[in-house]
Amino acid sequence: QVQLVESGGGLVQPGESLRLSCALSGSSFMAYIMGWDRQTPGKQRELVARINSGGTTNYADSVKGRFTIFRDNAKNTVYLQMNSLKPEDTAVYYCNANRGPTFSWGQGTQVTVSS
């Protein structure tokens, strides 16, 4: 049973940075494509970034050049470094782990960007 525990959300001002962390337990971290999605009230959950075990990444166009996803395979942890944050980045951010047809999700962490 995969468990994902997120941390690092909070309230920041526009232009500031935050780093989210997500630790996986209960299975082999290297077997998973790891990712972050986000959701705001009334909108569908959207992809933010993904990274496979080899380090290949992909990003939503809205965050390219500002966000970086990376993983530490020794710590079973994936990170999302968010720079130059904008008010429209405000959302609940969810970590996910994908292996074949199976997805597992974290509980979500709130990120609020406001002056």
Backbone bond lengths (Angstrom), bond angles and torsions (degrees), N, CA, C in turn:
res aa  C-N    CA-C-N  psi(-1)  N-CA   C-N-CA  omega(-1)  CA-C   N-CA-C  phi
1 Q - - - 1.456 - - 1.519 109.26 -
2 V 1.338 114.89 114.81 1.456 119.76 179.72 1.518 110.46 -74.92
3 Q 1.306 115.78 134.92 1.463 121.14 172.99 1.522 109.17 -123.81
4 L 1.322 115.47 136.16 1.454 122.18 -179.60 1.529 108.30 -122.75
5 V 1.310 116.34 127.13 1.460 121.40 -179.65 1.525 108.34 -122.51
6 E 1.327 115.53 117.98 1.461 122.21 -177.08 1.522 110.58 -98.75
7 S 1.319 114.71 155.62 1.459 120.79 173.61 1.523 108.76 -156.81
8 G 1.341 115.10 163.63 1.455 119.38 172.28 1.507 116.39 109.67
9 G 1.320 119.02 -3.97 1.453 119.71 178.59 1.525 111.42 -71.60
10 G 1.324 115.58 173.13 1.452 119.59 178.07 1.502 112.38 163.67
11 L 1.327 114.72 -167.68 1.461 122.72 -179.49 1.521 108.93 -107.44
12 V 1.330 116.10 125.20 1.455 121.33 177.61 1.521 109.66 -135.14
13 Q 1.324 115.22 165.04 1.457 120.51 176.51 1.529 110.09 -90.24
14 P 1.327 116.78 157.19 1.476 119.43 176.53 1.526 111.36 -54.08
15 G 1.332 115.23 137.43 1.453 121.41 -179.39 1.517 114.34 93.02
16 E 1.319 116.73 -15.14 1.456 120.15 -179.63 1.534 111.33 -83.48
17 S 1.339 114.45 -179.64 1.468 121.00 -175.61 1.520 111.41 -124.61
18 L 1.316 114.51 156.22 1.460 122.95 172.40 1.518 108.23 -145.35
19 R 1.325 115.59 152.50 1.459 120.55 172.93 1.513 108.50 -123.94
20 L 1.320 115.87 124.27 1.461 122.21 174.24 1.522 109.46 -96.57
21 S 1.335 114.86 146.51 1.459 121.01 177.60 1.520 109.39 -126.96
22 C 1.311 116.14 150.32 1.462 121.55 177.62 1.521 108.53 -144.70
23 A 1.323 115.39 116.73 1.458 120.96 -179.95 1.523 110.28 -101.48
24 L 1.316 115.40 131.20 1.475 121.77 178.79 1.517 110.00 -101.93
25 S 1.312 115.79 136.50 1.465 121.13 173.68 1.523 109.03 -137.01
26 G 1.324 115.13 160.66 1.457 119.98 175.56 1.508 115.54 94.89
27 S 1.323 117.38 -4.17 1.451 120.32 179.87 1.520 109.34 -162.38
28 S 1.327 116.34 178.15 1.456 120.97 -177.58 1.523 111.10 -81.07
29 F 1.309 115.54 113.98 1.462 121.31 -176.40 1.523 112.04 -57.71
30 M 1.298 116.37 -38.02 1.469 120.29 -175.77 1.520 112.57 -66.81
31 A 1.302 117.69 -16.08 1.466 120.78 -178.35 1.532 112.62 -81.24
32 Y 1.324 116.91 -6.18 1.464 120.79 -169.92 1.526 113.16 -112.91
33 I 1.326 113.95 141.06 1.456 120.85 160.20 1.521 106.06 -81.14
34 M 1.325 116.32 126.59 1.459 121.25 -177.80 1.523 109.71 -106.03
35 G 1.312 114.74 149.47 1.455 117.11 -178.34 1.506 113.24 -157.59
36 W 1.316 113.64 171.74 1.460 122.58 174.16 1.528 108.11 -129.05
37 D 1.313 115.07 134.53 1.449 122.88 171.23 1.522 107.74 -122.26
38 R 1.314 116.25 168.40 1.460 119.44 175.67 1.517 110.22 -142.97
39 Q 1.324 114.09 158.66 1.460 119.91 -178.71 1.516 110.04 -146.92
40 T 1.332 114.76 136.28 1.460 121.17 172.60 1.520 107.98 -115.95
41 P 1.341 117.45 155.55 1.471 120.27 -177.93 1.519 111.90 -54.58
42 G 1.316 115.72 131.87 1.449 121.09 176.71 1.510 114.92 83.36
43 K 1.331 117.03 -0.11 1.466 120.33 -179.42 1.516 109.95 -121.86
44 Q 1.337 114.36 157.55 1.455 118.89 176.07 1.527 110.60 -72.64
45 R 1.328 114.22 152.55 1.452 119.04 174.61 1.530 108.48 -65.61
46 E 1.336 115.48 136.76 1.456 119.10 -177.73 1.520 111.86 -124.65
47 L 1.326 114.21 148.57 1.462 120.81 176.18 1.522 110.52 -64.64
48 V 1.311 116.33 136.51 1.461 121.11 171.89 1.523 109.38 -107.02
49 A 1.340 116.03 -54.25 1.457 119.44 -177.60 1.527 109.84 -160.88
50 R 1.335 115.06 154.46 1.465 122.50 176.93 1.521 108.97 -136.74
51 I 1.337 115.48 153.41 1.456 120.67 174.23 1.522 108.66 -147.21
52 N 1.334 116.64 132.37 1.455 118.18 177.89 1.536 110.12 -93.21
53 S 1.300 115.40 -179.80 1.462 119.39 -174.40 1.527 112.24 -65.96
54 G 1.332 116.26 -22.19 1.457 119.93 178.49 1.511 113.90 -87.27
55 G 1.340 116.38 -4.49 1.459 120.43 178.02 1.511 115.30 96.13
56 T 1.326 117.59 2.53 1.469 120.24 176.03 1.518 109.60 -71.57
57 T 1.333 115.22 133.51 1.458 120.05 -174.64 1.524 111.48 -121.24
58 N 1.317 115.77 158.84 1.459 121.56 165.83 1.519 108.71 -146.35
59 Y 1.321 114.48 151.56 1.463 121.68 -172.03 1.527 111.29 -134.30
60 A 1.310 114.86 152.87 1.459 119.53 167.63 1.527 108.65 -66.70
61 D 1.322 115.86 145.93 1.465 119.43 -179.41 1.530 111.82 -57.67
62 S 1.313 116.41 -32.95 1.464 120.97 -175.43 1.527 113.33 -68.39
63 V 1.334 117.29 -16.86 1.468 119.45 -177.36 1.527 113.19 -117.14
64 K 1.324 117.51 -4.69 1.464 120.13 -179.00 1.524 110.65 -58.39
65 G 1.330 115.01 134.70 1.458 120.71 -178.83 1.515 114.24 85.79
66 R 1.319 117.16 -12.66 1.480 120.94 179.58 1.531 112.23 -114.73
67 F 1.319 116.63 -36.43 1.465 121.24 -177.75 1.530 109.72 -108.10
68 T 1.321 114.65 147.87 1.459 121.18 175.97 1.517 109.42 -134.29
69 I 1.322 115.97 127.21 1.458 120.76 174.60 1.523 108.16 -102.26
70 F 1.317 116.35 136.22 1.459 120.60 175.59 1.521 108.87 -150.32
71 R 1.323 114.12 160.69 1.459 119.18 -176.44 1.512 109.95 -131.10
72 D 1.324 114.39 147.57 1.457 122.28 174.00 1.520 106.09 -114.48
73 N 1.315 116.67 99.51 1.458 120.76 -174.18 1.534 111.80 -67.11
74 A 1.316 117.29 -25.32 1.461 120.01 178.14 1.524 111.73 -71.89
75 K 1.339 116.23 -25.56 1.465 120.67 -178.34 1.530 112.17 -105.98
76 N 1.352 116.62 3.06 1.470 120.62 -179.13 1.533 111.70 54.40
77 T 1.309 115.09 40.01 1.462 120.06 -173.02 1.527 110.99 -132.61
78 V 1.321 114.79 139.59 1.456 121.64 172.88 1.523 107.97 -115.14
79 Y 1.320 115.27 145.27 1.459 121.76 -176.26 1.529 110.06 -123.98
80 L 1.313 114.99 154.38 1.457 121.02 170.47 1.519 107.17 -129.98
81 Q 1.323 115.87 107.71 1.446 121.36 176.24 1.521 108.26 -88.60
82 M 1.316 116.07 120.74 1.460 121.75 -175.67 1.524 108.70 -116.61
83 N 1.320 115.35 114.29 1.462 121.61 178.86 1.528 110.21 -113.22
84 S 1.310 115.06 162.96 1.472 121.13 178.38 1.523 111.52 48.65
85 L 1.300 115.20 49.74 1.462 120.29 -175.65 1.524 111.34 -64.96
86 K 1.330 113.90 145.44 1.460 122.70 -179.18 1.524 109.39 -119.84
87 P 1.316 117.57 157.05 1.471 119.02 177.06 1.535 112.70 -55.30
88 E 1.315 117.02 -33.58 1.468 119.28 -179.79 1.527 113.61 -71.91
89 D 1.316 117.48 -5.87 1.469 120.88 172.73 1.520 112.13 -82.32
90 T 1.316 116.66 -7.72 1.458 120.76 178.17 1.519 110.52 -59.70
91 A 1.333 116.24 124.88 1.466 121.74 -176.66 1.519 109.12 -177.45
92 V 1.315 115.22 171.27 1.458 120.71 165.21 1.523 106.72 -90.05
93 Y 1.315 116.11 126.65 1.459 122.29 -178.33 1.529 109.39 -101.88
94 Y 1.329 114.69 130.38 1.459 121.47 -177.38 1.521 110.35 -117.06
95 C 1.299 115.10 128.52 1.452 120.82 171.50 1.528 108.64 -81.12
96 N 1.326 117.15 144.82 1.454 118.97 174.61 1.523 111.16 -141.72
97 A 1.333 113.83 154.76 1.458 122.21 179.10 1.515 108.04 -127.03
98 N 1.321 115.89 125.62 1.460 122.70 -175.72 1.522 110.47 -118.13
99 R 1.333 113.87 126.84 1.468 119.99 175.35 1.524 107.20 -137.52
100 G 1.311 116.90 109.31 1.452 120.00 -176.59 1.521 110.05 62.01
101 P 1.356 117.63 -127.87 1.471 120.26 -179.80 1.520 114.18 -85.14
102 T 1.309 117.37 0.45 1.456 122.06 -170.98 1.523 112.11 -103.36
103 F 1.342 114.94 132.69 1.444 122.00 173.64 1.523 109.18 -119.88
104 S 1.317 114.93 140.78 1.456 121.24 171.48 1.513 107.59 -123.60
105 W 1.348 115.68 148.83 1.461 121.17 -173.60 1.516 111.20 -127.51
106 G 1.317 114.94 147.99 1.444 120.47 170.51 1.517 110.53 -82.26
107 Q 1.329 115.01 -178.14 1.472 120.23 -175.43 1.518 112.09 -83.03
108 G 1.319 117.04 -13.27 1.451 121.24 179.89 1.520 112.39 93.71
109 T 1.322 115.18 148.35 1.459 121.48 176.32 1.520 108.90 -136.96
110 Q 1.322 116.03 135.00 1.464 121.40 -175.59 1.517 110.87 -80.96
111 V 1.327 114.89 131.49 1.459 122.39 171.35 1.521 107.31 -119.62
112 T 1.316 116.28 123.37 1.459 121.73 179.30 1.522 109.11 -123.80
113 V 1.328 115.49 125.31 1.459 121.49 179.54 1.525 107.17 -115.29
114 S 1.313 115.55 110.88 1.454 119.99 -174.03 1.517 110.07 -156.58
115 S 1.327 114.58 144.50 1.459 119.30 175.34 1.514 111.07 -92.77
